[in-house]
Amino acid sequence: MAVTYKKLFHLLIDKGMTNAELMEKAGFSANIITRIKRDNYISLDSIEKICKTLHCGVDDILEFNSIGEEEEKHD
């Protein structure tokens, strides 16, 4: 299964928050934002920081896609 963080970026828009503001408030580096933008792995600690900062649940910031769905997107 692949993870996508599209929901996070929609939530940031809804809250009027930039990536830089999220980094500052959550206390992590630009590397984490880069990893999120690329739908790469981030630690549970980082996910927890994001959820606490945005006062939301994990399902509000990420979702799982099956590998088949992910491959279809790239075709």
LUMTORTOR-72275 format. One record per residue (C-alpha): residue in three letters; residue number from 1; x, y, z. Coordinates in nm, 2 decimals, decimal comma, m for minus. Example, Ala and Ser with C-alpha at 12.3 -4.5 7.8 and 13.67 -1.06 7.14 Angstrom:
residues 2
- Ala; 1; 1,23; m0,45; 0,78
- Ser; 2; 1,37; m0,11; 0,71
end
This chain:
residues 75
- Met; 1; 0,00; 0,00; 0,00
- Ala; 2; 0,11; 0,35; m0,08
- Val; 3; 0,04; 0,66; 0,14
- Thr; 4; m0,07; 0,99; 0,00
- Tyr; 5; m0,08; 1,32; 0,20
- Lys; 6; m0,32; 1,51; m0,03
- Lys; 7; m0,56; 1,54; 0,25
- Leu; 8; m0,30; 1,73; 0,45
- Phe; 9; m0,25; 1,99; 0,19
- His; 10; m0,63; 2,04; 0,15
- Leu; 11; m0,65; 2,08; 0,53
- Leu; 12; m0,37; 2,34; 0,53
- Ile; 13; m0,56; 2,54; 0,26
- Asp; 14; m0,88; 2,52; 0,47
- Lys; 15; m0,70; 2,64; 0,78
- Gly; 16; m0,51; 2,91; 0,58
- Met; 17; m0,17; 2,77; 0,69
- Thr; 18; 0,14; 2,75; 0,48
- Asn; 19; 0,39; 2,47; 0,48
- Ala; 20; 0,64; 2,70; 0,65
- Glu; 21; 0,39; 2,78; 0,93
- Leu; 22; 0,33; 2,41; 0,98
- Met; 23; 0,70; 2,33; 1,00
- Glu; 24; 0,75; 2,61; 1,26
- Lys; 25; 0,45; 2,52; 1,47
- Ala; 26; 0,51; 2,14; 1,45
- Gly; 27; 0,88; 2,17; 1,50
- Phe; 28; 1,02; 1,98; 1,21
- Ser; 29; 1,25; 2,05; 0,92
- Ala; 30; 1,18; 2,13; 0,55
- Asn; 31; 1,30; 1,77; 0,48
- Ile; 32; 0,97; 1,64; 0,63
- Ile; 33; 0,76; 1,87; 0,40
- Thr; 34; 0,96; 1,75; 0,10
- Arg; 35; 0,90; 1,39; 0,19
- Ile; 36; 0,53; 1,46; 0,24
- Lys; 37; 0,51; 1,63; m0,10
- Arg; 38; 0,67; 1,33; m0,26
- Asp; 39; 0,43; 1,09; m0,07
- Asn; 40; 0,74; 0,93; 0,10
- Tyr; 41; 0,75; 0,77; 0,44
- Ile; 42; 0,75; 1,00; 0,74
- Ser; 43; 0,78; 0,88; 1,10
- Leu; 44; 0,48; 0,83; 1,33
- Asp; 45; 0,64; 1,10; 1,55
- Ser; 46; 0,61; 1,35; 1,26
- Ile; 47; 0,25; 1,24; 1,19
- Glu; 48; 0,17; 1,29; 1,56
- Lys; 49; 0,32; 1,64; 1,56
- Ile; 50; 0,12; 1,74; 1,25
- Cys; 51; m0,21; 1,60; 1,40
- Lys; 52; m0,14; 1,78; 1,73
- Thr; 53; m0,06; 2,11; 1,55
- Leu; 54; m0,37; 2,09; 1,33
- His; 55; m0,60; 1,94; 1,60
- Cys; 56; m0,70; 1,66; 1,37
- Gly; 57; m0,68; 1,28; 1,33
- Val; 58; m0,45; 1,07; 1,12
- Asp; 59; m0,73; 1,01; 0,87
- Asp; 60; m0,76; 1,38; 0,81
- Ile; 61; m0,41; 1,41; 0,68
- Leu; 62; m0,33; 1,09; 0,49
- Glu; 63; m0,49; 0,80; 0,32
- Phe; 64; m0,37; 0,46; 0,19
- Asn; 65; m0,39; 0,36; m0,18
- Ser; 66; m0,35; 0,01; m0,30
- Ile; 67; m0,04; m0,05; m0,52
- Gly; 68; m0,27; m0,10; m0,82
- Glu; 69; m0,43; 0,24; m0,78
- Glu; 70; m0,09; 0,40; m0,74
- Glu; 71; 0,04; 0,24; m1,06
- Glu; 72; m0,27; 0,35; m1,26
- Lys; 73; m0,20; 0,71; m1,16
- His; 74; 0,15; 0,69; m1,31
- Asp; 75; 0,04; 0,54; m1,65
end
